[in-house]
């Protein structure tokens, strides 16, 4: 659970909330978790080591570090743990902008931000295309 909270905070640094939801709210961690279980299974150790390093660099807990400390930690990760950070950035983008059926992009958050009409998700009941919710 602590790893998921740290990962959510890292993802939120990559795609922060503004007038639109950020990565954490959009369910990017859910997407990454699902993909680590199957498709990205060989990245699990990289994630665990990178998350632990982020916590250490931030003084013990990335999630409770202030915004400036989190940003400093992200910059250090870019230099000292680039493979980890590159993976997290790529997977965050996939989870945020991809099809919600894969676990991210909750309620079509990024599509709405971009002005793209939500599409029905295959295998689900009918959706109201204007709200993205089940009708």
MIVEX-52429 format. One record per residue: x, y, z of N, C-alpha, C in turn; residue in one letter. Coordinates in nm, 3 decimals. Example, Ala and Ser with C-alpha at 12.3 -4.5 7.8 and 13.67 -1.06 7.14 Angstrom:
ATOM n.X n.Y n.Z ca.X ca.Y ca.Z c.X c.Y c.Z res
ATOM 1.319 -0.569 0.780 1.230 -0.450 0.780 1.320 -0.330 0.780 a $
ATOM 1.285 -0.225 0.708 1.367 -0.106 0.714 1.290 0.003 0.787 s $
END
This chain:
ATOM n.X n.Y n.Z ca.X ca.Y ca.Z c.X c.Y c.Z res
ATOM 0.082 -0.119 0.000 0.000 0.000 0.000 0.086 0.125 0.000 x $
ATOM 0.195 0.127 0.078 0.285 0.243 0.081 0.348 0.264 -0.056 x $
ATOM 0.383 0.154 -0.124 0.440 0.167 -0.258 0.341 0.232 -0.353 x $
ATOM 0.215 0.194 -0.345 0.113 0.252 -0.432 0.095 0.401 -0.405 x $
ATOM 0.100 0.442 -0.278 0.087 0.584 -0.246 0.206 0.663 -0.300 x $
ATOM 0.327 0.607 -0.285 0.445 0.675 -0.338 0.437 0.683 -0.490 x $
ATOM 0.398 0.574 -0.554 0.386 0.574 -0.700 0.282 0.676 -0.745 x $
ATOM 0.170 0.686 -0.675 0.067 0.784 -0.710 0.123 0.926 -0.700 x $
ATOM 0.202 0.953 -0.598 0.261 1.087 -0.582 0.363 1.116 -0.693 x $
ATOM 0.439 1.014 -0.732 0.534 1.031 -0.843 0.458 1.059 -0.972 x $
ATOM 0.354 0.981 -0.998 0.273 1.001 -1.119 0.208 1.139 -1.119 x $
ATOM 0.169 1.186 -1.003 0.107 1.318 -0.993 0.208 1.428 -1.022 x $
ATOM 0.336 1.403 -0.995 0.440 1.498 -1.034 0.457 1.500 -1.186 x $
ATOM 0.432 1.388 -1.250 0.444 1.378 -1.396 0.326 1.445 -1.465 x $
ATOM 0.205 1.415 -1.419 0.083 1.478 -1.472 0.004 1.531 -1.353 x $
ATOM 0.035 1.656 -1.313 -0.035 1.712 -1.197 -0.177 1.758 -1.230 x $
ATOM -0.257 1.762 -1.127 -0.392 1.817 -1.143 -0.383 1.968 -1.158 x $
ATOM -0.469 2.022 -1.242 -0.488 2.166 -1.252 -0.639 2.185 -1.262 x $
ATOM -0.688 2.248 -1.367 -0.834 2.254 -1.382 -0.890 2.119 -1.424 x $
ATOM -0.803 2.028 -1.464 -0.840 1.890 -1.497 -0.773 1.796 -1.397 x $
ATOM -0.830 1.677 -1.378 -0.769 1.582 -1.286 -0.628 1.542 -1.330 x $
ATOM -0.546 1.509 -1.232 -0.411 1.463 -1.260 -0.405 1.311 -1.269 x $
ATOM -0.284 1.261 -1.277 -0.260 1.117 -1.295 -0.316 1.033 -1.181 x $
ATOM -0.300 1.080 -1.058 -0.345 1.000 -0.943 -0.497 0.980 -0.948 x $
ATOM -0.572 1.089 -0.966 -0.717 1.077 -0.970 -0.761 0.992 -1.088 x $
ATOM -0.692 1.005 -1.200 -0.732 0.934 -1.322 -0.706 0.783 -1.315 x $
ATOM -0.645 0.736 -1.207 -0.627 0.592 -1.190 -0.504 0.534 -1.257 x $
ATOM -0.402 0.616 -1.277 -0.281 0.568 -1.343 -0.217 0.454 -1.265 x $
ATOM -0.218 0.461 -1.132 -0.157 0.354 -1.052 -0.233 0.222 -1.072 x $
ATOM -0.363 0.229 -1.085 -0.441 0.108 -1.113 -0.399 0.048 -1.246 x $
ATOM -0.382 0.134 -1.346 -0.335 0.087 -1.477 -0.198 0.021 -1.464 x $
ATOM -0.104 0.088 -1.398 0.032 0.034 -1.385 0.029 -0.097 -1.308 x $
ATOM -0.049 -0.104 -1.202 -0.058 -0.227 -1.123 -0.110 -0.343 -1.207 x $
ATOM -0.215 -0.318 -1.283 -0.269 -0.423 -1.371 -0.163 -0.469 -1.472 x $
ATOM -0.094 -0.373 -1.531 0.004 -0.407 -1.633 0.126 -0.476 -1.573 x $
ATOM 0.167 -0.439 -1.453 0.279 -0.507 -1.387 0.246 -0.654 -1.360 x $
ATOM 0.120 -0.681 -1.337 0.078 -0.818 -1.310 0.088 -0.907 -1.434 x $
ATOM 0.086 -0.847 -1.552 0.085 -0.927 -1.675 0.192 -0.879 -1.773 x $
ATOM 0.163 -0.770 -1.839 0.246 -0.722 -1.950 0.383 -0.670 -1.907 x $
ATOM 0.390 -0.596 -1.796 0.516 -0.536 -1.751 0.579 -0.615 -1.637 x $
ATOM 0.548 -0.743 -1.627 0.594 -0.823 -1.513 0.745 -0.813 -1.490 x $
ATOM 0.821 -0.802 -1.598 0.966 -0.795 -1.585 1.014 -0.661 -1.530 x $
ATOM 0.924 -0.565 -1.508 0.959 -0.433 -1.454 0.932 -0.421 -1.304 x $
ATOM 0.879 -0.524 -1.242 0.839 -0.515 -1.102 0.956 -0.475 -1.012 x $
ATOM 1.069 -0.539 -1.028 1.183 -0.508 -0.941 1.235 -0.366 -0.965 x $
ATOM 1.232 -0.321 -1.089 1.272 -0.183 -1.119 1.180 -0.086 -1.047 x $
ATOM 1.050 -0.113 -1.050 0.954 -0.028 -0.980 0.979 -0.030 -0.829 x $
ATOM 0.995 -0.148 -0.772 1.014 -0.156 -0.626 1.140 -0.081 -0.583 x $
ATOM 1.250 -0.102 -0.655 1.376 -0.034 -0.621 1.362 0.117 -0.640 x $
ATOM 1.298 0.159 -0.749 1.282 0.302 -0.777 1.193 0.371 -0.676 x $
ATOM 1.085 0.306 -0.637 0.994 0.364 -0.537 1.066 0.377 -0.403 x $
ATOM 1.139 0.274 -0.365 1.215 0.279 -0.239 1.320 0.391 -0.244 x $
ATOM 1.386 0.406 -0.357 1.485 0.512 -0.373 1.420 0.649 -0.364 x $
ATOM 1.305 0.665 -0.426 1.233 0.794 -0.419 1.199 0.828 -0.274 x $
ATOM 1.151 0.731 -0.198 1.121 0.755 -0.057 1.248 0.795 0.019 x $
ATOM 1.356 0.725 -0.005 1.483 0.755 0.063 1.532 0.895 0.027 x $
ATOM 1.532 0.926 -0.101 1.578 1.058 -0.147 1.494 1.172 -0.090 x $
ATOM 1.367 1.145 -0.066 1.275 1.248 -0.015 1.280 1.259 0.136 x $
ATOM 1.370 1.183 0.200 1.382 1.191 0.345 1.302 1.087 0.419 x $
ATOM 1.259 0.982 0.350 1.188 0.873 0.417 1.050 0.844 0.361 x $
ATOM 0.981 0.947 0.312 0.846 0.927 0.259 0.818 1.033 0.154 x $
ATOM 0.820 0.993 0.029 0.797 1.086 -0.082 0.661 1.153 -0.070 x $
ATOM 0.561 1.079 -0.022 0.424 1.132 -0.019 0.407 1.247 0.079 x $
ATOM 0.486 1.252 0.184 0.472 1.359 0.284 0.573 1.471 0.263 x $
ATOM 0.664 1.454 0.169 0.759 1.561 0.139 0.684 1.674 0.071 x $
ATOM 0.728 1.794 0.093 0.665 1.909 0.029 0.688 1.908 -0.122 x $
ATOM 0.617 1.993 -0.191 0.626 1.999 -0.337 0.766 2.024 -0.388 x $
ATOM 0.839 2.114 -0.322 0.976 2.145 -0.364 1.067 2.024 -0.346 x $
ATOM 1.050 1.953 -0.236 1.132 1.833 -0.211 1.096 1.722 -0.309 x $
ATOM 0.968 1.709 -0.342 0.928 1.609 -0.440 0.988 1.641 -0.577 x $
ATOM 0.985 1.767 -0.615 1.043 1.807 -0.744 1.194 1.782 -0.745 x $
ATOM 1.261 1.816 -0.637 1.405 1.790 -0.626 1.433 1.640 -0.637 x $
ATOM 1.349 1.559 -0.573 1.365 1.414 -0.579 1.344 1.364 -0.722 x $
ATOM 1.246 1.417 -0.791 1.222 1.378 -0.930 1.344 1.411 -1.017 x $
ATOM 1.404 1.527 -0.994 1.523 1.566 -1.070 1.641 1.473 -1.039 x $
ATOM 1.654 1.432 -0.914 1.759 1.337 -0.877 1.733 1.200 -0.939 x $
ATOM 1.608 1.158 -0.940 1.574 1.030 -1.002 1.609 1.032 -1.151 x $
ATOM 1.589 1.146 -1.214 1.622 1.158 -1.356 1.770 1.133 -1.381 x $
ATOM 1.853 1.172 -1.286 1.998 1.153 -1.299 2.044 1.017 -1.248 x $
ATOM 1.987 0.972 -1.136 2.039 0.854 -1.066 1.959 0.726 -1.090 x $
ATOM 1.838 0.738 -1.139 1.754 0.620 -1.163 1.674 0.640 -1.291 x $
ATOM 1.742 0.681 -1.396 1.676 0.713 -1.523 1.592 0.598 -1.580 x $
ATOM 1.642 0.473 -1.578 1.557 0.364 -1.631 1.422 0.354 -1.559 x $
ATOM 1.424 0.369 -1.427 1.300 0.367 -1.350 1.210 0.483 -1.389 x $
ATOM 1.265 0.604 -1.388 1.184 0.721 -1.418 1.131 0.718 -1.561 x $
ATOM 1.212 0.672 -1.655 1.164 0.661 -1.793 1.045 0.565 -1.802 x $
ATOM 1.052 0.453 -1.730 0.940 0.357 -1.730 0.816 0.420 -1.669 x $
ATOM 0.833 0.487 -1.555 0.717 0.547 -1.489 0.653 0.654 -1.578 x $
ATOM 0.735 0.734 -1.644 0.679 0.837 -1.732 0.601 0.772 -1.846 x $
ATOM 0.660 0.672 -1.911 0.592 0.604 -2.022 0.462 0.539 -1.976 x $
ATOM 0.467 0.469 -1.864 0.349 0.399 -1.814 0.243 0.497 -1.763 x $
ATOM 0.287 0.610 -1.708 0.192 0.713 -1.664 0.117 0.770 -1.783 x $
ATOM 0.190 0.797 -1.890 0.126 0.850 -2.011 0.027 0.749 -2.069 x $
ATOM 0.068 0.623 -2.072 -0.022 0.518 -2.124 -0.148 0.509 -2.040 x $
ATOM -0.132 0.510 -1.908 -0.247 0.499 -1.818 -0.337 0.621 -1.821 x $
ATOM -0.278 0.738 -1.840 -0.356 0.861 -1.839 -0.430 0.884 -1.971 x $
ATOM -0.363 0.856 -2.082 -0.422 0.886 -2.213 -0.486 0.766 -2.281 x $
ATOM -0.464 0.646 -2.230 -0.515 0.526 -2.294 -0.663 0.503 -2.270 x $
ATOM -0.709 0.392 -2.323 -0.849 0.354 -2.308 -0.876 0.314 -2.163 x $
ATOM -0.983 0.364 -2.103 -1.015 0.332 -1.964 -1.030 0.182 -1.935 x $
ATOM -1.056 0.102 -2.036 -1.075 -0.041 -2.012 -0.949 -0.107 -1.958 x $
ATOM -0.835 -0.038 -1.968 -0.709 -0.093 -1.918 -0.680 -0.052 -1.774 x $
ATOM -0.768 0.026 -1.714 -0.754 0.059 -1.573 -0.726 0.205 -1.542 x $
ATOM -0.679 0.281 -1.637 -0.652 0.423 -1.614 -0.756 0.511 -1.682 x $
ATOM -0.722 0.639 -1.694 -0.809 0.736 -1.762 -0.952 0.729 -1.708 x $
ATOM -0.961 0.730 -1.576 -1.091 0.719 -1.508 -1.187 0.826 -1.558 x $
ATOM -1.307 0.781 -1.588 -1.415 0.867 -1.639 -1.368 0.950 -1.759 x $
ATOM -1.276 0.892 -1.836 -1.227 0.956 -1.959 -1.164 1.093 -1.931 x $
ATOM -1.097 1.106 -1.817 -1.044 1.235 -1.773 -0.958 1.303 -1.878 x $
ATOM -0.862 1.231 -1.934 -0.773 1.296 -2.031 -0.845 1.323 -2.163 x $
ATOM -0.933 1.235 -2.202 -1.005 1.257 -2.327 -1.092 1.382 -2.316 x $
ATOM -1.157 1.398 -2.201 -1.240 1.517 -2.180 -1.154 1.643 -2.182 x $
ATOM -1.036 1.635 -2.119 -0.944 1.748 -2.116 -0.906 1.789 -2.258 x $
ATOM -0.888 1.690 -2.345 -0.849 1.715 -2.484 -0.967 1.743 -2.576 x $
ATOM -1.090 1.732 -2.522 -1.209 1.756 -2.603 -1.248 1.638 -2.690 x $
ATOM -1.202 1.519 -2.654 -1.235 1.398 -2.729 -1.358 1.334 -2.666 x $
ATOM -1.456 1.303 -2.746 -1.577 1.239 -2.694 -1.546 1.100 -2.644 x $
ATOM -1.592 1.068 -2.523 -1.573 0.932 -2.472 -1.646 0.830 -2.558 x $
ATOM -1.587 0.716 -2.575 -1.646 0.608 -2.651 -1.691 0.499 -2.555 x $
ATOM -1.793 0.423 -2.592 -1.833 0.312 -2.507 -1.716 0.214 -2.493 x $
ATOM -1.702 0.157 -2.375 -1.597 0.060 -2.351 -1.651 -0.077 -2.383 x $
ATOM -1.584 -0.149 -2.474 -1.630 -0.282 -2.513 -1.646 -0.372 -2.392 x $
ATOM -1.752 -0.450 -2.394 -1.774 -0.546 -2.287 -1.849 -0.488 -2.168 x $
ATOM -1.891 -0.366 -2.177 -1.963 -0.303 -2.068 -2.107 -0.277 -2.112 x $
ATOM -2.192 -0.241 -2.018 -2.328 -0.204 -2.051 -2.327 -0.075 -2.130 x $
ATOM -2.442 -0.032 -2.174 -2.450 0.092 -2.253 -2.403 0.210 -2.170 x $
ATOM -2.341 0.305 -2.238 -2.292 0.426 -2.174 -2.360 0.548 -2.232 x $
ATOM -2.377 0.646 -2.147 -2.419 0.778 -2.192 -2.291 0.845 -2.241 x $
ATOM -2.280 0.868 -2.371 -2.156 0.919 -2.430 -2.122 1.060 -2.384 x $
ATOM -2.219 1.134 -2.333 -2.187 1.269 -2.288 -2.128 1.270 -2.147 x $
ATOM -2.163 1.173 -2.067 -2.111 1.171 -1.930 -2.007 1.061 -1.910 x $
ATOM -2.003 0.964 -1.999 -1.910 0.852 -1.982 -1.952 0.756 -1.874 x $
ATOM -2.076 0.767 -1.828 -2.125 0.680 -1.721 -2.231 0.586 -1.775 x $
ATOM -2.244 0.476 -1.703 -2.345 0.377 -1.741 -2.484 0.435 -1.736 x $
ATOM -2.562 0.401 -1.837 -2.701 0.450 -1.838 -2.794 0.340 -1.794 x $
END
